[in-house]
Amino acid sequence: MCLAVPLRIQEIHGSDAVAERDGVRRKIKVGFIADPKVGDYVMVHAGFAIEKVEEQQALDDLAAFREFEEALRG
């Protein structure tokens, strides 16, 4: 099973970037997507941005992840 997570790009340095979710920052690669910009939401799998997503879709997905994480904590 593959799982991609929406992250928001905070910094870009060539094909490398830093993206964030809930205060957690990750180094990612953005070479697979066209014209990445700071502020874009991207789906990230294994450290690679694989597609851009609309902000509302990313926020909805993040809310679902949070709900799932809370359910796991019991």
N, C-alpha and C positions, 0 to 999 in steps of 0.2 A: 504494500500500500504506500502510495506517495502522498505527502502532505505539503502543501504550499501555504505560507503564512503571509498575510498582508503587512507590509512595513512602509513607513513614510521616509523618503530619502531626506537626509539632513545635510549631507556634504557629498560632493562629487570631486574626484581626482582622477581624470582620465576614465578608464574603464572600471576603476574601483570607486566604492562609495561607502558611506556610513548611513545606515537606516535604523529606525527606532520603532519600538512598540512598547507602550506603557512604561517609558523611561529606560528601557533596556536597549542599548545601542549595539549594532552588529556590523561588522565589515562584510560587504557584499560585492559582487561583480555585476556590472550593468551593461556589459558588452553585447548581450543578446537582445536588448530592447532599443528601439529607435528614439533618439533625442530625449534621454532622461534629464529631468530637471529637479532641483531642490524643491521639495514640497509634493512631488508626485508620490502616489501610492503605487506600490508594485507588489506582485505576488512573488515570494522568494522561496525557492526550494534548493536545499543543499548549498546555500550561500550564493545562489545565482538568481537575479531578478529575471523571471521568465515572461512576465507580461505586466503592462500597466493596467490599473483598475480605477474606476471612477471613485471619488472620495466617499460617496454614500454607500457604495457596495463594500468598500474596505471597512468603513465604520460599522456596518451591519455584521460583517464577518468577524470583526474584532469583538463585538458584543456577544456573538454566539460563542466564540472561544472563551471569553470570560465566564459566561454562564456554564459552559462545560467544565471549566477548571473549578468553579465553585461547587458544582455537583460532585466532582471527584473528591473534594475535601470533606464532603459530608456535612 
